[in-house]
Amino acid sequence: MVEDEHEPDYRMSLAAERTFLAYIRTGLALAAAGVAVAGALPDAGAKVLRQIIGLALVISGGFVLAMARPRWKSVMAAMREGQPLPPFRLGAVLSVALVAAMVGAAVIVVLA
């Protein structure tokens, strides 16, 4: 027999909403960082590398923004149904992208 869905504790709903907003802030910050790396440092040299890093950061930001709402919806659904929270895979993907960007930035610093 399936139990009726119930609303989770409002504190948990607000925590999930804060996490959703953190995703939005992170996505916007990554996109802004990508634009800054690609365009705001014209005299830094390594133009192609800067463009690649900038593009990677903008794409990462877009990916985070695209995943924010589906993640929030799946977390809320799991809480309503009394199920375990869905796995958090975005962290691993984002970590790899950011480490790659930092390695590229280190190369730019060494070349400059």
Secondary structure, 3 states (H helix, E strand, C coil): CCCCCCCCCHHHHHHHHHHHHHHHHHHHHHHHHHHHHHHCCCCCCCHHHHHHHHHHHHHHHHHHHHHHHHHHHHHHHHHHHCCCCCCCCHHHHHHHHHHHHHHHHHHHHHHC
